[in-house]
Amino acid sequence: MLEVKEILPKLLLIIFVFNFMNPISHSKNPAEFNKVYEGVLADNMESRNISIRIADLSGDKKDYLIAKYNSAFNIYKFDGEVWEFAYCIDIQGNEWDIKVWTTGDLDNDRKDEIIIFKEKTIIVYDLAEPDFIKTTHDFPYYIESAVIGDIDNDKLNELIMFCCDEPWSYNRQGCKYNVFVVKYDNRKMSIS
């Protein structure tokens, strides 16, 4: 009779060979995707500190692409063939000051805003062409993550934030985490 010591190495070898010889069934060759665009967004962008979101900033059901690059938010509109530069929001300060940002219809006016969290400050940018209206709010906590949605099912969006009472660092210990839900009405925030 075979012992476990003899069977186990053979079984592991069979599993390894099977997995190596059979590629993952859900992986696709790039040619199999329905590609809409592939190319450069802007010639001068490096990939060091870029994050992107989309948002319907003007309420016309056409999304803009917002690329946070260093300490600026470059905003582009896709015309079906190329990305056209539309706006730039330059945030003064160090590029690493902004770790969290999101987009969404915060004030329920059927157009999205750009919401930036810098230290204990919430900055809301609302497009009022030809520029943005900037509204700043002090907040008692450091925001670590945020989304916009109708969390209480009243058909009005709220800002949902995951917060900490200490600034982020690799050495942080014992941080008290909170979840905050706030309403945004007439450029004022209130806790739900």
C-alpha positions as semicolon CSV with decimal commas, in nm:
position;residue;x (nm);y (nm);z (nm)
1;M;0,000;0,000;0,000
2;L;0,128;0,348;-0,088
3;E;0,195;0,591;0,191
4;V;0,107;0,957;0,195
5;K;0,479;1,044;0,172
6;E;0,495;0,869;-0,165
7;I;0,166;0,995;-0,307
8;L;0,186;1,361;-0,209
9;P;0,489;1,460;-0,426
10;K;0,340;1,281;-0,728
11;L;0,003;1,444;-0,676
12;L;0,162;1,789;-0,647
13;L;0,360;1,729;-0,967
14;I;0,042;1,628;-1,153
15;I;-0,142;1,940;-1,029
16;F;0,150;2,163;-1,130
17;V;0,176;2,013;-1,481
18;F;-0,201;2,034;-1,530
19;N;-0,211;2,401;-1,429
20;F;0,094;2,488;-1,639
21;M;-0,038;2,316;-1,951
22;N;-0,391;2,459;-1,924
23;P;-0,392;2,841;-1,934
24;I;-0,659;3,017;-1,736
25;S;-0,982;2,988;-1,928
26;H;-1,089;3,349;-1,875
27;S;-0,767;3,508;-2,001
28;K;-0,797;3,668;-2,341
29;N;-0,568;3,776;-2,612
30;P;-0,583;4,158;-2,645
31;A;-0,712;4,113;-3,001
32;E;-1,026;3,945;-2,860
33;F;-1,140;4,261;-2,677
34;N;-1,374;4,510;-2,842
35;K;-1,115;4,788;-2,846
36;V;-1,246;5,144;-2,868
37;Y;-0,914;5,325;-2,830
38;E;-0,549;5,248;-2,771
39;G;-0,292;5,522;-2,764
40;V;-0,135;5,805;-2,572
41;L;-0,350;6,034;-2,359
42;A;-0,091;6,313;-2,345
43;D;0,268;6,314;-2,462
44;N;0,414;6,459;-2,144
45;M;0,261;6,215;-1,892
46;E;0,480;5,980;-1,696
47;S;0,325;5,679;-1,526
48;R;0,462;5,759;-1,181
49;N;0,160;5,897;-1,000
50;I;-0,145;5,884;-1,224
51;S;-0,496;5,779;-1,131
52;I;-0,808;5,817;-1,343
53;R;-1,185;5,849;-1,302
54;I;-1,472;5,931;-1,534
55;A;-1,749;6,180;-1,470
56;D;-2,037;6,349;-1,648
57;L;-1,927;6,698;-1,542
58;S;-2,167;6,893;-1,763
59;G;-2,482;6,682;-1,723
60;D;-2,501;6,595;-2,094
61;K;-2,462;6,217;-2,038
62;K;-2,111;6,233;-2,192
63;D;-1,829;6,138;-1,960
64;Y;-1,500;6,320;-1,927
65;L;-1,180;6,136;-1,837
66;I;-1,009;6,293;-1,535
67;A;-0,643;6,205;-1,488
68;K;-0,475;6,305;-1,163
69;Y;-0,119;6,367;-1,266
70;N;0,123;6,495;-1,002
71;S;-0,066;6,784;-0,835
72;A;-0,300;6,856;-1,128
73;F;-0,622;6,709;-1,255
74;N;-0,619;6,707;-1,636
75;I;-0,963;6,663;-1,787
76;Y;-1,020;6,518;-2,135
77;K;-1,317;6,461;-2,364
78;F;-1,314;6,173;-2,615
79;D;-1,440;6,267;-2,963
80;G;-1,449;5,909;-3,093
81;E;-1,094;5,919;-3,227
82;V;-0,872;6,123;-2,996
83;W;-0,870;6,264;-2,643
84;E;-0,917;6,641;-2,644
85;F;-0,781;6,837;-2,349
86;A;-1,069;7,029;-2,190
87;Y;-0,969;7,162;-1,845
88;C;-0,698;7,156;-1,582
89;I;-0,745;7,189;-1,208
90;D;-0,407;7,268;-1,056
91;I;-0,390;7,179;-0,688
92;Q;-0,114;7,372;-0,518
93;G;0,123;7,163;-0,310
94;N;0,304;6,835;-0,313
95;E;0,178;6,569;-0,554
96;W;0,158;6,320;-0,267
97;D;-0,076;6,544;-0,062
98;I;-0,375;6,403;-0,249
99;K;-0,418;6,033;-0,180
100;V;-0,795;6,014;-0,213
101;W;-1,035;6,161;-0,466
102;T;-1,359;6,056;-0,625
103;T;-1,627;6,173;-0,866
104;G;-2,005;6,162;-0,855
105;D;-2,324;6,364;-0,839
106;L;-2,273;6,492;-0,487
107;D;-2,532;6,771;-0,496
108;N;-2,795;6,574;-0,694
109;D;-2,807;6,820;-0,985
110;R;-2,761;6,544;-1,249
111;K;-2,397;6,633;-1,314
112;D;-2,092;6,496;-1,141
113;E;-1,845;6,684;-0,925
114;I;-1,477;6,613;-0,855
115;I;-1,418;6,569;-0,482
116;I;-1,062;6,587;-0,351
117;F;-0,948;6,507;0,002
118;K;-0,635;6,684;0,121
119;E;-0,536;6,633;0,484
120;K;-0,853;6,724;0,680
121;T;-1,006;6,923;0,396
122;I;-1,273;6,827;0,143
123;I;-1,254;7,025;-0,182
124;V;-1,547;7,007;-0,424
125;Y;-1,509;7,118;-0,787
126;D;-1,834;7,176;-0,976
127;L;-1,814;7,262;-1,348
128;A;-1,983;7,594;-1,426
129;E;-1,845;7,657;-1,772
130;P;-1,605;7,801;-1,861
131;D;-1,447;7,710;-1,525
132;F;-1,505;7,527;-1,197
133;I;-1,664;7,652;-0,876
134;K;-1,443;7,545;-0,587
135;T;-1,595;7,487;-0,242
136;T;-1,378;7,393;0,056
137;H;-1,494;7,220;0,376
138;D;-1,297;7,147;0,692
139;F;-1,344;6,796;0,827
140;P;-1,240;6,651;1,165
141;Y;-1,076;6,335;1,024
142;Y;-0,830;6,221;0,759
143;I;-1,018;6,055;0,474
144;E;-0,877;5,721;0,356
145;S;-1,142;5,624;0,101
146;A;-1,462;5,775;-0,033
147;V;-1,753;5,701;-0,266
148;I;-2,075;5,876;-0,363
149;G;-2,407;5,693;-0,363
150;D;-2,757;5,676;-0,222
151;I;-2,670;5,480;0,092
152;D;-2,999;5,554;0,273
153;N;-3,224;5,494;-0,031
154;D;-3,388;5,838;-0,022
155;K;-3,313;5,900;-0,394
156;L;-3,046;6,157;-0,299
157;N;-2,673;6,084;-0,308
158;E;-2,450;6,105;-0,004
159;L;-2,074;6,119;0,041
160;I;-1,959;5,805;0,222
161;M;-1,610;5,829;0,374
162;F;-1,382;5,590;0,558
163;C;-1,182;5,808;0,797
164;C;-0,908;5,793;1,059
165;D;-0,817;6,029;1,343
166;E;-0,445;6,019;1,247
167;P;-0,271;6,103;0,919
168;W;-0,170;5,807;0,707
169;S;0,182;5,670;0,757
170;Y;0,358;5,336;0,749
171;N;0,419;5,367;1,125
172;R;0,062;5,444;1,226
173;Q;-0,073;5,228;1,507
174;G;-0,399;5,234;1,694
175;C;-0,588;5,455;1,453
176;K;-0,958;5,493;1,533
177;Y;-1,150;5,437;1,209
178;N;-1,491;5,585;1,138
179;V;-1,739;5,573;0,855
180;F;-1,905;5,907;0,788
181;V;-2,208;5,966;0,567
182;V;-2,279;6,328;0,478
183;K;-2,543;6,509;0,275
184;Y;-2,436;6,793;0,049
185;D;-2,695;7,064;-0,005
186;N;-2,638;7,418;-0,132
187;R;-2,263;7,374;-0,090
188;K;-2,301;7,277;0,277
189;M;-2,234;6,940;0,436
190;S;-2,440;6,781;0,710
191;I;-2,396;6,446;0,878
192;S;-2,675;6,201;0,799
